[in-house]
Amino acid sequence: SCGDKQEWKDKGHAASLCLVPVSLCPPTSLSWCRGSAWTQLQGLKSSSLLLFSGPEIHFILLFSRQGKLRLQKWYTTLPEKEKKKITREIVQIILARNQKTSSFVDWKDLKLVYKRYASLYFCCAIEDQDNELLTLEVVHRYVELLDRYFGNVCELDIIFNFEKAYFILDEFIMGGEVQETSKKSAVKAMEDSDMLQETVEEYMNKPAF
Amino acid sequence: MALKMVKGSIDRMFDKNLQDLVRGIRNHKEDEAKYISQCIDEIKQELKQDNIAVKANAVCKLTYLQMLGYDISWAAFNIIEVMSASKFTFKRIGYLAASQCFHEGTDVIMLTTNQIRKDLSSPNQYDTGVALTGLSCFVTPDLARDLANDIMTLMSHTKPYIRKKAVLIMYKVFLKYPESLRPAFPRLKEKLEDPDPGVQSAAVNVICELARRNPKNYLSLAPLFFKLMTSSTNNWVLIKIIKLFGALTPLEPRLGKKLIEPLTNLIHRYVTTNTALFIQHCASIQLCVQKLRILIEDSDQNLKYLGLLAMSKILKTHPKSVQSHKDLILQCLDDKDESIRLRALDLLYGMVSKKNLMEIVKKLMIHVDKAEGTTYRDELLTKIIDICSQSNYQYITNFEWYISILVELTRLEGTRHGHLIAAQMLDVAIRVKAIRKFAVSQMAMLLDNAHLIASNTQRNGICEVLYAAAWICGEFSEHLEEANQTLEAMLRPKVTTLPGHIQAVYVQNMVKLYASILQQKEQSGEKEAAQEITQLMIERLPQFVQSADLEVQERASCILQLIKYIQKLQIKEVPVAEEVIALFAGELNPVAPKAQKKVPVPEGLDLDAWINEPPSDSESEDEKPKTIFHDEEQRHSRHKQPEIDEEELARRREARKQEQANNPFYIKSSPSPQKRYQDTPGVEHIPVVQIDLSVPLKVPGMPMSDQYVKLEEERRHKQKLEKDKKKKKQKKEKRGKHHRHNSLHTESEEDIAPAHHVDIITEEMPENALPSDEDDKDSNDPYKALDIDLDKPLADSEKLPVQRHRNAEDLKSPDSEAPLAEKKSKKPKKKEKKHKEKERDKGKKKEKEKKVVEEEEEKKKSSKHKKKKHKKEKEEKSKDKKKSKKKHHHSEEETTESVQNGTLDDEPLPVSSSALATLTYDIQGNLQNDSQVTVSVIFENKSTSFLKSMELNVLDSLNTKMIRPEGSSVHDGIPVPFQLPPGMTSFVLSSLICACSVGGGGTSSCCLGNDEGSTHEKLDFKLHFSCASYLITTPCYSDAFAKLLESGDLHMSSIKVDGISISFQHLLAKICFHHHFSVVERVDSCASMYSRSIQGHHVCLLVKKGENSVSVDGKCSDSTLLSNLLDEMKETLSKC
């Protein structure tokens, strides 16, 4: 299942620049009155609430071609049930998409940005105003970090060391925002904390008697 | 004990670790669920053990299972246990599990507060890091409030690793606890200039996110970001900054111009790699669009998508340059990728014009037919409606066409947007008076074919259009051709299968129809026909009376009785029609969208005043004021506005009629079957095509709307011909001038006059409407809470809550048994005991620099080189200080030091006082260390008991920093090394502050924690750094003084103060005391004085006393210092 390794080293996009779009104006809300009676026949449309409110990246999902979830990180708090529902829906949407389509899908109020690396799909949900290319870059950077940490990472690495995959993600993104733009620093932080852990593990592996 | 350990490690050997679990799950593909439930049972056993390693392993496995979709909330407490393990390995797993499964509803989450606080202050940066990361996932309003202060402290941690995480998590804290924004913002702003790029980028991230929700509060940061943008090389940061500017430029147009240059530079840097899409403020939009076209034509779908996206951004500012690429965008509608099609649709919305609307909509209609998924089809439908209805139907020139488009859309089965179509039908019919006749005929046809539309009513949203159809037919029944037929259609038994609200409209409107038929028949004297129709109603209405829907039932039975009564009257041959019609009298007038909001509040009405006593808390409070407002509104609005447009409309109609009559291309309504067309005023000019009502909706061959496209084309052609004629005439008059463009075959937008008057310009507004444009923000917007003015100085009440803990030292004092007032009583005592953290007091107060941008820049220029120098100095000095600090840890020694300085005997500045204590302070330059000043503080105990465990803290600012004992963090306060006995005893304490700026007065703030048994209190005071604070009284001999004056490199300035009555002697004493000068020489009423700043600048003064005035001439090696000093001196003297 390690698959074609070269695909992991996908050609990276240099981070690109996009400005915030002003969302398209909704059609004006209308009302009428009869004679002199000021009754609104049709209430003003309440502006649609954002389904989510939160940071740049709302959540990140990793799933296999078979639709198995490999990693999930939510930067917006949602009830567990809702998360499951959303995950199922998104996995379906993305797996149904043709290989040659674009990496962006509108989904509810959000945009999904995904990319397939070998057998794994990496998917981020961002807000309408956020930059798709940048998000692709985030995904790619995460893959690079995994790659550097595990050394030629494959799906199995992530399955068996899923907690490490989370730790790396936590070093890279926090609360939905990119926290470390330097690959070096992120990997170093990982290694340093692993060092700390290794010594403890060694200690634990020693027979206690 | 040993045995237990042995047991523990043996257990460990038999436990499954995570790898085993994963392998196991993979090997049990058939009975995965069973295997996992078995594993969960094992995990439950493991969690019961004391060994933390076993527990951590179990929690790790649970985290994996959670990802697979298993509920692990039952283990929340165990997760907390693992979180509080002392070993990093376990702690890490605990926090990971918590971040994956804790949420606001997790009740045990409040147990974590103290643990998290402890981890945050851990000496190990990775402990802190892991706690911050975890917290970012599950922070709740409670946690945010309790930990805000701790996290803010971490923003100035020595390790950039912690700083950057703390800065990022602050954003989450702001969202959950908006009150923390103002106190924390100054420090956040400082982080924009952090030496570590990671921290800087984190700060940029947070501020950008904040700013894009409430940009106006962050305009003052624009210069800072501008600087960052030109200096930063980090792409991630640059993108964020540009995004921020995107939010700021609409508010400050001047920014746009300023941005052009740096942005163009950026483009040049990135366009070469062909991935950058840069758009706004681009010097050459046309070039940009060309580049985008290349992207859109690219085979890479991502580039295509991004090209379209960028195009839509240009569209907003430069619609013309995009409109020329219509072909390309329409082509994208055929793309296989739905995402791309949707983006193309977005673009179309902005690209339509009067000229191309019909063509574009026609294309879209074809796509509607072809569309496969319902979601995309629905999207198309809403887009068509959006496109057509935008800006009050600005682009629609022919409303027959639009109505027929809407009717065609009703053929869409299974769409969710029936109500949208219905709303459009209603709106157009009401607002475009001229179209009513046509609309009514179309709606009657819909009603007649209701069975086609509402085939399976329950799940079919399209039947909503029947709601509109029934209402329009009823309301405008006077336009109806075959009213009888329509009435019968509405009375069909099948109608009872429609949803209740639609039936209700049916019932109500069939009476309107009935009324108009009745009137017709009575007028033409057909009494029998009138009675027939009444009979029909009486026969058919009972089916609605039996309806299960209350609304339908009620209306129907009411109406049934009414009609029975009418029947009685009819038998008596009483004419009733007029009265029945009167039931529905009145014209509908359009109301402006904001009209209701603009109803002025009548004089003397106080909407905030209670009419009744305020209801108890249990009642919902927001309802009452609302109803009050409503009543007022309605009462007020009774004064109606006259219709201004009637005359004007009539005139236009007349003109149009004339025009049409003379037009050979115009299709006139055929006279035979619809004779009454000519008689009805206002509609005769509508080129209605006869529609045989018995023909089903689908007209074979050509869809209906196409006919109108043709008609419209003809109309336009005619219009143009006429214009050309006029122009030719004009040309003949003006000979010699040949305008080429006259012969061009394209029409400009303005040339196309709409066929109908849209009744929208005359939207009604209440009388005395209040002129208000304030955009109504959604009150539910989660970011609204963060719309906070950040430039206002902090008020005391805004300080972050500080979690206090009992001090270890407390136990020694006699009064300490009294319980501390704890902020949060929820916390279990068990946890509290664990952490005898040092009480920390954080003065959050920091005077915001309110300097206007320009001023700031000026100052920078003048003091640039100086600042650099000072920075270096400061670094060195603080090192020195640290060394010396090691020796004397207690501040008593400093106390004596400040006493030696001997300036506290006169009248120190009182700064802050409360019932407990009064604080006064004085600032002195430090003789030994010339970049430091000493602050002496006098504590005066005004209460009757001991004041214990006092703490002094100064919030570090850019310019000042408190020197703390080695090893304490930057936010720790310095404990006051004594207790104050009750009564009026006063003590002196001093601490050192390293200052790196000299000259202008700076302010800092400082706070003190007084802890007195049961009560604790914080006293805030501001340290005002006057110039005198930086001056050191230095004796000087007269010859040295003379040499100094002769040297000539001193700046000079002078002041004069009038109205001074005190003696010269006294005056000199004042200057010496307040401004730290020493007298060099004194001759009669003239004296020379000298002082030196801690930076080594010399200050010489010549003070002369006249009759009633004093003049001071000053010379100094630093001009700013001198001018500031003289200003201060003027103030002191004028008080004399």
Interface residues (C-beta under 8 A of the other chain):
Chain A: H13 A14 A15 S16 L17 C18 L19 V20 P21 V22 L24 C25 P26 P27 T28 S29 L30 S31 W32 C33 R34 G35 S36 A37 W38 T39 Q40 Q42 L44 S46 S47 L49 L50 S53 G54 P55 E56 L69 R70 L71 Q72 K73 W74 Y75 T77 L78 P79 E80 K84 R97 N98 K100 T101 S102 S103 F104 V105 D106 Q129 N131 E132 L133 L134 L136 I159 F160 F162 E163 Y166 F167 D170 M174 G175 E177 V178 Q179 E180 T181 S182 S185 A189 D192 S193 L196 Q197 V200 E201 M204 P207 A208 F209
Chain B: A2 M5 V6 G8 S9 R12 L18 Q19 V22 A53 C60 T63 Y64 M67 L68 G69 D71 S73 K87 F88 T89 R92 I93 L96 S99 Q100 C101 H103 E104 G105 N124 Y126 G129 V130 L132 T133 S136 C137 F138 Y161 K164 K165 L168 I169 Y171 K172 L175 P197 G198 S201 A202 N205 V206 E209 R212 N234 N235 W236 V237 L238 I239 I242 K243 F245 G246 A247 L266 Y270 T273 T275 A276 L277 F278 I279 Q280 Q301 N302 K304 Y305 L306 L309 A310 S312 K313 K316 K336 D337 E338 S339 I340 L342 D346 Y349 G350 I385 D386 S389 Q390 S391 N392 A423 D427 I430 R431 A585 G586 E587 L588 N589 P590 V591 P593 A595 Q596 V599 E633 Q634 S637 R638 H639 K640 E764 P766 D778 N780 D781 P782 Y783
